[in-house]
Every structure is written in C-alpha cells, then in structure tokens.
C-alpha cells in the first residue's frame, strides 16, 4: 500500500438554486473551472500529470449527465489520456470521490488522481428531472422515496428536537458564516467565473462573464425572525426553509498524489484521508446517519471524538444535526463543530458537499493549528458517511 497525500483542496462559492449567481452557469463550467484551477494552483503539476478524475454528482443527468467526470476533465483542458468517472452516493458523493481517488493511489493503480464533486440544483432539481419510483416497491416500502423534509420532521418528532432548538441552531450557523465571510476566513474558496445571458438591442442574447467571490446564501437572522417562518413539510411541524440546508450550486476538488510522486515533483502535502466509512440506517430518518458513521470511522482508525480538532457535520437540517451532535456526545465541542457555519448558511450542493467540506475541513484545521478533522453527512435513502482527515 502506498501513502496517498492531498496536496491541494479548493471549492467554488455556493450559490442559491435558481436565484443565485450560478443560476445561468452550467455544471460543466463549474467543475471544469475548479479542476483547471486545482492544477494551476499546484506548482510542479500540469494537466498532463492527471491520470483520473473521480467526480461526485448526486443526480448525474441532463446538463450534468453523460459522465461529467470525464467531460469536466476535457473541458478543463486535460489530455485525452486523463480518464474520468462519475460517482453517486447522493449527499456523500463528493466525499466518496475523494475516498475512491485516495484508494486508487493507495493501491498503486494511479499516482495522481483528483477527487471532486459538483451539483447544479438549478439545472437538475432535487429528485432529478424524471423521478420514477418502482410502482410495487414504492407501495410496500415508500420510505425509500420519502421527501428529505419529511425525514427531518421524523427526526424532530421521534427524538424531541424542538422548533426553538432548530431555529437557534440555524441562526448561529448564519452568524458564524457571516463572520467568516466578513473576515476572509474561507481560505479554501476560489473566486469563480459565472455567466449570464443579456438581451441585446437586436433581441439576441450575449453570454457575459462575471466573478463570484462569496457564498451568496448567507443572510442575517435571529431565532425570533426564523420562528416566524411557516413550516414546509408537515402541518404543525417544525422544519422550515430557515432551519434547513439551502439548495445550492457549486463544485470542489482535491488533488491526491502518492508519496513517491510528491517527492519526485517536489510537492508539499497538506494532509491525507486516514479512514472512510459508510453505514445504513432507517430511510425515513436518514438524517441520523452521522450518529452511526462517525463512531464507525473512529473505530476503524482507532481514534475517539476527543482526538478531533475540527468537525464538519453537514447541516442537511437543523433537527438531524442537533440530534447527531447530542447522541455523539460532542456538544461540549461546539467550538470545534462547523466553526464557520454549515449548510444552513452555506448551502448543500448535494454531490459537491463532501468535496466541499473536505476543503473546508483542511482549511479550518490549518486556521486552528489542529491535526485531525472529521467530515460527515447524512445521505438520502438512509445512510451516513464519515471521513477522518489529518493535516500535515
């Protein structure tokens, strides 16, 4: 087995679905930009060195179909010999891409691989364009097709997570993200070109480029203002747009290189993936996934929560994040959890999220001078995933 090192990890901003700055920017443009920039930022590496791209995408169809891992690599200017694959484990697709890229290098199958993720929820909405549940199975096991919002309501009801707790958690996420943005703490974020189509005098449209340099979903809120929002998924429920993750567009990528190739090219590693675990849980309460995935990955690595300096736990919904934090016994470490806000403020671009949180985790470990961090998320269909990263 070879040592697989991360030498660069970056992300685009996250922009609101249909209303944000990426609403007219296709997913291929997002992923190709971040792949190209990843290589350009790494002195000693050229596109010709990239052997493979493992790209996470939760709904790989339409504009992000036809193997966006390969298309993105070619649009980035990588040579024909660079292969690419699209990886789908729903919300952990990006983390899965990084895990698979690390595994390829560790097994000696490749020397330089990119693990990435992309999702445009503007172009391909939640559930895809043409969802077709199995007619008989959906009658006997409908929870496999349950709305994610309903699963969040189930977690809140079954485990006694109050509306007030959820709104307070959401408000803190927004405040942390705003503070980080205003103080330039999102060091993993790369200003990214976006596009818009502007009508001309002759009624044709011209494609114009502009730069997006910040996550556009961060907003001011208080528990009181969030408490005025109507519930979305259930009568007398507690889950609202304000205490749920934002549907978002974005891309992220990490460059993973063998120890030997790092030495040959003079590359300085910034970290590595120590261990990765996935686990199933009840589909109708999929949000509890991290509560089971985190202990599993810690056991694999012979570590405990006390060893972690940073926790990046995806805030799919406040209800499930609160539950997982409580059950994992890490409430005492709130100053280490999502220190610059989470998906409630920054968005959850599905297949990108795991790759995005990896970049954030490594950046935040550097900021706090920590060594170990964990990235974890719940997954639609009833799963959880978690990865442990070490910063060098």
N, C-alpha and C positions, 0 to 999 in steps of 0.2 A: 504493500500500500504506500502511495506517495502522499506527502503533505500538500494540501490544496489551500492556497492563500488568496484572500481578497486583497487586491491592490488598488481598487477604486470602486466607489459606490455612490451613485447620484440619482436624483429624481427631478422631474419637471414639477412645476406647481400643480396643485389640484384645483380644478375649475368646475364650477357647478354645471350639472347636466342641463342642457337646453337654454340656460340663462347666463352661463359663464363665458369667460374669454375664449374657451376652446370650442364653442358651440358650432363653429364652421370649420374647425380643424380636424381633418380625418385622423383616425387612429394610426394609420401607417406613417403619417407625418410626425406624430408624437414619438412613436417607437424608433423610427429611423433617426430622428434628431438625437435622442438620448443615447442610442448605440454609437452613433458617429462621435458625439461629444465625449462619451466614455473613453474612447480610444484616443481622441485628440488630447485629452487631459492627462494621459499616461505617457510620460516621456519614455522612449525606448520601445514602444509598441506601435505597430502600424496595422491597418486593416488586413494586410496580407498575413498577419500572425494569427488572426482569429480563426479557430477551427470550427466552432459550432456555437449556435445561439439557442438556448432553451428559454422560450418566452411564454410566460403565463398569460392566459386570457380566459375569462370565465364564460363568455358567450362568443366563441370563435365562428362567427357567421357574418354575412353581408360585408360591410367595409373592413371588418377585422377577421374575415374568414380566409379561406384558401391558403392556410398556413402562414399567418402573419409573422411567425418567427423567421421564416425564410424570406418573405417579401420585405420585411423590415430591414433585414441584413443587406439585401441587394439595394434597396433604396438608400441605405446609409453609405453605399459605395464600397461595400465589402466585395471581395472577388468571388468568382463562380465557385471556387473550392470551399468557401465557407458554407457549411450546412446550417440548417435551422429547423427547429421543431416548435410546435405549439402545445403547451401543457395546460390541462384543465383539471384543477381540483377546487373549482369555484373560488371561494374567498381566499384560499391559501395558494392559488395558482402561481403567484409571483414568488412566494417562498419555496414552493415546490420546484420552480425553475432554478432557483439558486441551489437548492439541495441536489437536484439532478446534475447541474453543472459541476458542483463540488465532487459528487460521486464519480463522474466521468474522469475528472482529473485524478482523484484518489486511486481509481482503478488502473490508471495508466493508459486509458483509451484516448485521451487528449491531453495537451499541455496547456492550452489557453482556451477557455470557454467563457461565454457570457451567460449569466443567469439574469433574466429580466421579467418584466410584466407590463401589460398595457390594457387599458379598458377605456373605451369611449361609450359612456352610458347615454350620451346624446344620440349617437348613431345607432347603437344597438341597446335597447332598453332592457331593464331587469326582466328576466324570463325569456329573452330573445324575441325575435320578430314573429315567429310562428310556433309557440309552445303547443305540444301535442301529447299530453299525458296518456298513458296506456289506459284504454277505456275500462277494462275489467279490474286491473290492479288499482286504479285510482278510486274504485268503489270500496275495495277491501282495505286498502292502505292509503287513504287520502292524505295522511300527514306528510308523505314524501313530496307532496306538491303544495304544501301549506305555505301561504304568504309568510315572509320573514317577519312582518309586523305582528302577525298572529302568534308566532313563536315567542316574540318578545313579550307580548301580553301574557302568554302562558307562564313564562319565567317569573314575571312580576307577580302574577296571581299565586302560583304554586309556592314561591319562596318568599312571599311577603315583602316585596320591594315597593315602597310607596311612591306615589306621584311626586311628592315633595323631594324624596331622596333622588329621584331621577332628574328632576329639574335643577336641583342644587349641583349634582354631578355635571350636568350639561353646561351650566353656567360657568363652572370652574374650568372646564375644558376650553370654552371660548376665551376666557380670560387669560389662561396660560398661552394659548396660541397667539392672541393679540400681543401679549407681552414679548413673546419670542420674535414675532414678525417685526415689531417696532424696534427691537434691539439687535436685529441682524443675527439671530441665533439659529436660523435654518441654514446652516452652512452646507448642507447636502443639496440644497435646491439650486438648480441651474436656470437662469433666465431663458425662456423658451420662446421661439417664434410661433405666433399664431396667425390665423388668416381670417379675413372677412371678404365678403363679396359686395362691392359697392356699385350701385347703379350709376351708369354714365348717361350723358345727355342723349345719346342715341338709343337708350333703353337696353343696351348690353350691360354686362356686369364685369367688373375688373377685380381680379383677385389681389388683395393688398395684404402685406405682412406687417405685423406689429409685435412687440416683445411683451411677454407676460413675466413679471419678476416676483410675483407673490401669490399665495393661495387666495382665491377670491371668495371663499365661503365663510371666512371669519367675520363674526358680527358681534356687536355689543349685546349682552343680555344679562338679565338678573333672574333669580328664581321666581320673582314676582311676575316679571313680564312673560317668562316661559309658562308660568302657571295659567295664563290667560288663553293659551293656545288650545284649540279643540283637539280631542283625541281622533285618531285616524282609523284605527283597525277594529275597535270594539266600542259598543255603547257602554258608557260608564267605565271605559278603560283608562289607561294611564300613559300609553305610548303616543307621543306626538311627533310632529316634524322637528320640534325643537330639542327633543331628547333622543333623537335617532341620528344615525350617521347620514351625512349628505351623499346623495347620488352624484358621482363625480367623474370627470375625465382626467386621465393622467398616464404617465409612463415612468419607469425606473429601471435601473440596470446596475449590475455588479460585475466586475472583471475578475475572473478566478483563474489563477495561474499556479502551476506546480512549483515546488520549492526549487527544483533544478533549473526551470526556465527563468524564475526570478533571478537566480544567481547569474545565469548566462546573460540576461538582458539588463542587469543592474536595477531591477525593480525593488521597491521598498514595500513590503506588505503592510496593510493596515489592520488586518485581522483574519479570522477564519471562522467557518462554521464548525462547531465542535460536535453537535449532535442534532438530529431532527426526528420528530415523532409525530405520528398522526393516530387518531383514535376515533371510534364511532360513539355516538350517543343517540338518545331518542330524537327522531327527526322533528317532532312537534315542540321541542325545546332546544333547538340546535345551538342556541346562544351559550349553553353551559359548556360547550366544547373545551375551552381553555382550562376549565377546572379539572379536566381529566388529562389533557395533552401535556400540560406543564409538569405535573408530577411524573408522568411517563418519561419525558425527555430528561428531567433531572435525575431520575433513577438510572437511565441509560448512561449518563455522564458521571454518575457517582457524585452528584452535587445536590445542594439544597437551595431553597429560596434565599437563605441568608448569604449565599455566595454571590448573588446577583447585585450589580450596581445600577442597572437600568432595566426597567420592564416596559416593553412596548406591547400593550394588550389592545388589540383593535376594538374600538368602541362602536361595534355594529349598532348597539342600542345601549342606553344607559342601564336599563334593567339587567341585562346579561353581564355587562362589565362589573356592575356593583356586586352581583351575585358571585361571580368568579373571584373577585378580589376578596370578598368576605370568606368564601369557602377555602380559598388557598391560604388563608391566614396571613395575608400580606398587607392588610390595611395599615399596619404600623409602618409600612414603607411607602406611604402615599407620596412622599417627596422624591421617590425614585420611579414612580409609575406615570408614564405619559407626561414627562416633565414639561413638554412644550405643547400640550394639548393632544387630542386624539381625533378620531374620525368624525365625531360630532361637530367639531370645528373645521377640520382639515379635509374631510371627505373620505369616502371609501370607494375608490375606483376598482372594486371587485378584483379582477385578475392582476391588477397592478399592486394592490395593497401590500402583499407580503414582500415584494421587492422594494417598495417604498419604505416600509417600516424597517427593513434591513439597513437601508441607507441612513435613516433617521437614528436607529439604534447605535450604529457605529459612530455617527457624528456626536450623539449625546454622550456616549462613553468617553469620547475624546474631551468633550467640554467639562465633564465632571472628574476627569482623570481616573475613570473606572476601568476595570479589566473585563468583567463579564456582563453580558446583557442577554435578555430573552425576548424573542418576538413570538407572539401567539395570537391566534384568532379563532373564532367560531366559523363554521362552514355550513352553508345551506345543504339540506339533506340530512343533517345530523352528524357532524364531525367536529373535531378540533385539531389544530396543528400547532406545533411549537418548535422553535429552533433556538439553540444556545450559541451565542457568538462570543468570541474572545477578541479583544482589541490588543494590538501589539504596541 
